[in-house]
């Protein structure tokens, strides 16, 4: 089966401190994955390292230089001033 995410031995440091050390994470096509832990424990960091984990293969990864997308205003919503 094809791997859509594969991280092996990844270490991430922030301000000189390892927030992830020697992480291995593999997700096969069609599999779901979850990271559980206390608030601030680094669950999002591996997902940021593997864009395919956040964006399905059928959707191209967004250009990081592009401006953020905004939802269109509902026609009956009051306008901000």
C-alpha positions in Angstrom: 0.0 0.0 0.0 1.2 3.5 -0.8 2.4 5.8 2.0 0.9 9.3 1.8 2.9 10.5 4.8 6.2 9.2 5.9 8.4 10.9 8.5 11.3 8.9 9.9 13.6 10.0 12.8 12.4 13.6 12.7 13.6 16.0 15.4 12.2 19.6 15.7 13.8 22.2 17.9 12.4 25.5 19.0 14.5 28.0 20.8 17.2 25.4 21.3 14.9 22.8 22.9 13.7 19.6 21.2 9.9 19.7 21.1 9.9 16.5 19.0 12.7 13.9 19.1 13.2 11.0 16.7 9.5 10.8 15.6 8.4 8.2 13.1 5.0 8.6 11.5 3.6 6.7 8.5 0.1 7.0 7.1 -1.0 4.7 4.3 -3.5 5.7 1.6 -7.0 5.5 3.0 -5.9 5.5 6.6 -6.8 8.0 9.3 -4.4 9.2 11.9 -4.8 11.1 15.2 -2.4 12.7 17.6 -3.5 12.8 21.2 -2.0 14.6 24.1 -2.3 17.5 26.5 -2.7 21.0 25.1 0.6 22.3 23.7 2.3 18.9 23.5 3.1 19.3 19.8 0.3 17.3 18.1 0.2 19.8 15.2 4.0 20.0 14.5 4.3 16.7 12.6 1.3 17.6 10.4 2.9 20.9 9.5 6.0 19.0 8.4 4.0 16.7 6.2 1.7 18.8 4.0 0.0 15.7 2.5 -1.4 15.0 6.0 -3.4 18.3 5.9 -4.2 18.3 2.2 -5.6 15.2 0.4 -3.7 14.0 -2.7 -6.6 15.2 -4.9 -6.0 18.8 -3.7 -2.8 20.6 -4.5 -0.9 22.0 -1.5 -1.6 25.7 -1.2 1.1 28.2 -2.0 2.5 29.5 1.3 3.0 32.9 -0.2 -0.7 33.2 -1.2 -2.9 35.5 0.9 -5.3 33.6 3.3 -8.7 32.6 1.9 -11.7 34.3 3.3 -15.2 32.9 3.3 -17.6 35.1 1.3 -19.9 37.3 3.3 -23.5 36.0 3.5 -25.8 38.3 1.6 -28.0 39.0 4.7 -25.1 39.4 7.2 -24.6 42.9 8.5 -21.6 44.8 7.1 -18.7 45.6 9.3 -17.8 49.2 9.7 
